[in-house]
Amino acid sequence: MVKKINWSGVFPAVSTQFNADFSIDFEATFNVINNLIEDGVSGLVVCGTVGENTSLSLEEKIQVAETAVAAAKGRVPVIVGVAEFTTVAAIKIAKAVEKVGVDGIMLMPALVYSSKPFETAQHFRGVANAIDLPLMVYNNPPVYKNDVTADILISLADCENIVCFKDSSGDTRRFIDVRNEVGDRFVLFAGLDDVVLESIVVGAVGWISGMSNVFPQEGEALFRLAKAGEYAKARKIYEWFMPLLHLDARPDLVQCIKLCEEIAGRGSALTRPPRLPLPESDEAYVREIMKKAMETRSQLVLD
């Protein structure tokens, strides 16, 4: 029996916090997660792109999952990102975090290898069949170079625990293509911050958000208003948010988001190499748009 969870609302893609020697700061990571929950987020994704999945060892991924479960205390669903080079390795980590007590898996296509569509589908099917947790298919072709097309997703409709599709391609048309073929078979999640409003209009019921790490209440308000059809109110927040949301579409999105967290007092900007601190000009740009956002934040209407 596949575990049932509430797939809706804003799930921040949580950052992993590090000490000065680049070891994981589990206490700080715990606090980041707890603060997000207290600010009203609907769920959490750890060990995703923003969580620097590919910079973590297998043991560290399990420890981050344990930290998230301990911090959440059942208050919100905890989803763990799985991104590995082989299907066998993906199954190994998925089974390990299932034992920890997480609520679901967010699975990326196998890394590095540019798989054919039937190979991509079999990777998702293989992992799904090995666990009892609900599985979210994660599509992010700009970063991971494999595109989970609507046809690939549709071919997985018979796999019971593949329940959700997160798309970070920026092409919201594929949500319509999927719905046209299989109706409401899959829960649809926006995965790219700066097209979230458009994604909601075409059927997204959830949002895996990078910048909601920094402004969780504003992210939840934007999503809630848009889902309620109050587009004029939602658009006001969206316009305020957009310069920051664009950072989520950059190759250095992790450094940008973590710098914003640090400016807001919500975490550290430190990332593991090969990710290095932003060049001076880029850092100045991020600081400037954060400054403007924080100065005008009080003008927003969040209800």
C-alpha positions as CSV (number, residue, x, y, z in Angstrom):
1,M,0.0,0.0,0.0
2,V,1.4,3.4,-1.1
3,K,1.7,5.9,1.7
4,K,-0.8,8.8,1.4
5,I,0.4,12.3,1.9
6,N,-1.0,15.8,1.2
7,W,0.6,16.8,-2.1
8,S,-0.4,20.5,-2.2
9,G,1.0,23.9,-1.3
10,V,4.6,25.2,-1.1
11,F,7.4,22.8,-0.3
12,P,10.7,24.7,0.0
13,A,13.7,22.9,-1.5
14,V,15.6,23.1,1.7
15,S,19.3,24.1,1.8
16,T,21.9,21.9,3.5
17,Q,23.9,23.9,6.0
18,F,27.7,23.5,6.4
19,N,30.4,24.2,8.9
20,A,33.5,26.2,8.0
21,D,35.3,22.9,7.2
22,F,32.4,21.9,4.8
23,S,31.1,19.2,7.1
24,I,27.3,19.3,7.5
25,D,26.0,21.5,10.3
26,F,23.1,19.3,11.3
27,E,22.0,21.6,14.1
28,A,21.7,24.5,11.7
29,T,20.0,22.3,9.1
30,F,17.5,21.3,11.8
31,N,16.9,24.9,12.7
32,V,16.4,25.9,9.1
33,I,13.7,23.2,8.7
34,N,12.0,24.0,11.9
35,N,11.8,27.7,11.2
36,L,10.3,27.0,7.7
37,I,7.6,24.8,9.3
38,E,6.8,27.5,11.9
39,D,6.4,30.0,9.1
40,G,3.7,27.9,7.6
41,V,5.1,25.9,4.7
42,S,3.1,22.9,3.5
43,G,6.0,20.4,3.1
44,L,9.7,20.1,2.7
45,V,12.1,18.7,0.1
46,V,15.6,17.9,1.4
47,C,18.6,16.6,-0.7
48,G,17.3,18.3,-3.8
49,T,19.2,20.6,-6.1
50,V,19.2,23.4,-3.6
51,G,20.2,20.9,-0.9
52,E,23.3,20.1,-2.9
53,N,22.4,16.4,-3.4
54,T,25.3,15.6,-5.7
55,S,27.8,17.0,-3.1
56,L,26.7,14.7,-0.4
57,S,27.8,11.1,0.4
58,L,25.3,8.3,0.8
59,E,25.7,8.4,4.6
60,E,25.2,12.2,4.6
61,K,22.0,12.0,2.6
62,I,20.6,9.5,5.1
63,Q,21.7,11.8,8.0
64,V,20.0,14.8,6.4
65,A,16.8,12.7,5.9
66,E,17.0,11.7,9.6
67,T,17.5,15.4,10.6
68,A,14.5,16.5,8.5
69,V,12.2,13.8,10.0
70,A,13.3,14.7,13.5
71,A,12.7,18.4,12.8
72,A,9.3,17.9,11.1
73,K,7.9,15.7,13.8
74,G,5.0,14.8,11.5
75,R,3.9,18.4,11.1
76,V,4.5,18.4,7.3
77,P,5.5,15.8,4.7
78,V,9.2,15.3,4.3
79,I,10.3,14.4,0.7
80,V,13.9,13.3,0.0
81,G,15.6,14.0,-3.4
82,V,17.3,11.0,-5.0
83,A,19.8,11.7,-7.8
84,E,22.3,8.9,-8.6
85,F,24.3,7.7,-11.6
86,T,22.6,4.3,-11.7
87,T,19.2,2.8,-11.0
88,V,20.8,0.4,-8.5
89,A,22.3,3.2,-6.5
90,A,19.0,5.2,-6.6
91,I,17.2,2.1,-5.2
92,K,19.7,1.8,-2.5
93,I,19.3,5.4,-1.2
94,A,15.5,5.3,-1.7
95,K,15.3,2.1,0.5
96,A,17.6,3.6,3.1
97,V,15.6,6.8,3.6
98,E,12.3,4.9,3.5
99,K,13.6,3.2,6.7
100,V,14.3,6.6,8.2
101,G,10.6,7.4,8.0
102,V,10.4,10.0,5.2
103,D,7.1,10.5,3.5
104,G,8.1,10.4,-0.2
105,I,10.8,10.4,-2.8
106,M,11.6,13.0,-5.4
107,L,13.5,11.1,-8.1
108,M,15.7,12.6,-10.8
109,P,16.7,10.8,-14.0
110,A,20.0,9.0,-13.8
111,L,22.9,11.5,-13.8
112,V,25.4,12.1,-16.6
113,Y,24.1,9.5,-19.0
114,S,21.8,11.0,-21.6
115,S,19.3,8.2,-21.6
116,K,16.7,7.3,-24.3
117,P,13.1,7.9,-23.3
118,F,12.4,4.2,-22.6
119,E,15.5,4.1,-20.4
120,T,14.4,7.1,-18.5
121,A,11.0,5.6,-17.9
122,Q,12.5,2.3,-16.7
123,H,14.7,4.2,-14.2
124,F,11.7,5.7,-12.6
125,R,9.7,2.4,-12.8
126,G,12.6,0.4,-11.3
127,V,12.9,2.7,-8.2
128,A,9.2,3.0,-7.7
129,N,8.8,-0.8,-7.8
130,A,11.5,-1.2,-5.1
131,I,9.8,1.0,-2.4
132,D,6.4,1.6,-0.9
133,L,6.7,5.4,-0.7
134,P,5.0,7.7,-3.1
135,L,7.3,9.0,-5.8
136,M,7.6,12.4,-7.4
137,V,9.2,12.5,-10.9
138,Y,11.6,15.4,-11.1
139,N,12.2,17.0,-14.5
140,N,15.0,19.6,-14.7
141,P,16.6,19.4,-18.2
142,P,18.6,22.6,-17.9
143,V,20.5,21.2,-15.0
144,Y,20.4,17.4,-15.4
145,K,20.3,17.2,-19.3
146,N,17.6,14.6,-19.5
147,D,14.1,15.8,-20.4
148,V,11.2,13.8,-18.9
149,T,8.7,14.6,-21.6
150,A,4.9,14.3,-21.3
151,D,5.1,11.0,-23.3
152,I,7.5,9.5,-20.8
153,L,5.4,10.5,-17.9
154,I,2.2,9.2,-19.5
155,S,3.9,5.8,-20.1
156,L,4.3,5.6,-16.3
157,A,0.6,6.0,-15.5
158,D,0.2,2.3,-14.7
159,C,2.8,2.5,-11.9
160,E,0.8,3.0,-8.7
161,N,3.2,4.8,-6.5
162,I,4.5,7.3,-9.2
163,V,2.0,9.9,-8.1
164,C,3.5,13.4,-8.7
165,F,5.3,15.3,-11.4
166,K,7.6,18.3,-10.7
167,D,8.6,20.2,-13.8
168,S,11.4,22.7,-13.9
169,S,11.7,22.9,-17.6
170,G,9.8,26.2,-17.7
171,D,7.5,24.8,-20.4
172,T,4.1,24.8,-18.7
173,R,2.5,23.4,-21.8
174,R,3.4,19.9,-20.8
175,F,1.1,20.1,-17.8
176,I,-1.8,20.5,-20.3
177,D,-0.4,17.7,-22.5
178,V,-0.3,15.3,-19.5
179,R,-3.8,16.3,-18.3
180,N,-5.2,15.8,-21.8
181,E,-3.9,12.3,-21.9
182,V,-4.3,11.0,-18.4
183,G,-6.5,13.6,-16.6
184,D,-5.7,13.9,-12.9
185,R,-3.6,10.8,-12.7
186,F,-0.6,12.8,-11.6
187,V,-0.4,15.6,-9.1
188,L,1.4,18.5,-10.8
189,F,4.0,20.6,-9.1
190,A,5.7,23.8,-10.3
191,G,9.4,23.4,-10.1
192,L,10.8,26.7,-11.5
193,D,10.1,29.7,-9.3
194,D,9.6,32.3,-12.0
195,V,6.8,30.5,-13.8
196,V,4.9,29.4,-10.7
197,L,1.8,31.6,-11.3
198,E,1.6,30.4,-14.9
199,S,1.9,26.8,-13.6
200,I,-0.9,27.2,-11.2
201,V,-3.2,28.5,-14.0
202,V,-2.6,25.3,-16.0
203,G,-3.1,22.9,-13.1
204,A,-0.2,22.8,-10.6
205,V,-1.4,22.2,-7.1
206,G,2.0,22.4,-5.5
207,W,5.3,24.3,-5.8
208,I,8.8,23.1,-5.0
209,S,10.3,26.5,-4.3
210,G,13.9,27.7,-3.9
211,M,13.2,31.3,-2.9
212,S,10.5,30.3,-0.4
213,N,13.5,29.3,1.8
214,V,14.0,33.1,2.2
215,F,10.4,34.3,2.2
216,P,8.2,31.4,3.1
217,Q,5.2,33.4,4.2
218,E,5.2,35.4,0.9
219,G,5.6,32.2,-1.1
220,E,2.6,30.5,0.7
221,A,0.5,33.7,0.2
222,L,1.3,33.9,-3.5
223,F,0.4,30.2,-4.0
224,R,-2.7,30.3,-1.9
225,L,-4.1,33.5,-3.6
226,A,-3.4,32.1,-7.1
227,K,-5.0,28.8,-6.2
228,A,-8.1,30.7,-5.0
229,G,-8.3,32.6,-8.3
230,E,-7.4,35.9,-6.7
231,Y,-5.0,36.8,-9.5
232,A,-4.9,40.5,-8.9
233,K,-3.7,40.0,-5.3
234,A,-1.4,37.2,-6.4
235,R,0.1,39.3,-9.1
236,K,1.1,42.0,-6.7
237,I,3.2,39.5,-4.7
238,Y,4.5,37.9,-7.9
239,E,5.7,41.3,-9.2
240,W,7.5,42.0,-5.9
241,F,9.0,38.5,-5.8
242,M,10.0,38.2,-9.5
243,P,13.6,39.6,-9.4
244,L,14.3,37.1,-6.7
245,L,12.5,34.2,-8.4
246,H,14.6,34.7,-11.5
247,L,17.6,33.7,-9.4
248,D,16.1,30.2,-9.2
249,A,16.6,29.8,-13.0
250,R,20.3,30.6,-12.9
251,P,23.1,27.9,-13.1
252,D,24.4,29.3,-9.8
253,L,20.9,29.2,-8.2
254,V,22.2,27.4,-5.1
255,Q,24.8,30.1,-4.3
256,C,22.2,32.8,-5.0
257,I,19.5,31.3,-2.7
258,K,21.9,30.5,0.1
259,L,23.3,34.1,0.0
260,C,19.7,35.4,0.2
261,E,19.1,33.1,3.2
262,E,22.2,34.5,4.9
263,I,21.1,38.1,4.2
264,A,17.7,37.3,5.7
265,G,19.2,35.6,8.8
266,R,17.8,32.2,7.8
267,G,21.0,30.3,7.1
268,S,24.5,30.4,5.8
269,A,25.7,31.2,2.3
270,L,28.4,28.5,2.5
271,T,28.3,25.9,-0.3
272,R,30.5,22.9,-0.9
273,P,33.1,23.1,-3.8
274,P,32.9,22.9,-6.7
275,R,30.3,25.5,-5.9
276,L,32.2,28.6,-4.9
277,P,31.0,32.0,-3.6
278,L,29.5,34.3,-6.2
279,P,31.9,36.7,-8.0
280,E,31.8,40.2,-6.5
281,S,29.6,41.7,-9.2
282,D,27.0,38.9,-8.9
283,E,27.0,39.1,-5.1
284,A,26.4,42.8,-5.3
285,Y,23.5,42.2,-7.7
286,V,21.9,39.7,-5.4
287,R,22.4,42.0,-2.4
288,E,20.8,44.9,-4.2
289,I,17.6,43.0,-5.2
290,M,17.4,41.6,-1.7
291,K,17.7,45.0,-0.2
292,K,14.9,46.3,-2.4
293,A,12.7,43.3,-1.5
294,M,13.2,43.7,2.2
295,E,12.6,47.5,2.1
296,T,9.3,47.0,0.2
297,R,8.2,43.8,1.9
298,S,5.9,45.5,4.4
299,Q,3.8,46.9,1.6
300,L,2.6,43.4,0.6
301,V,-0.9,42.2,1.3
302,L,-0.7,38.5,2.2
303,D,-4.3,37.6,2.7
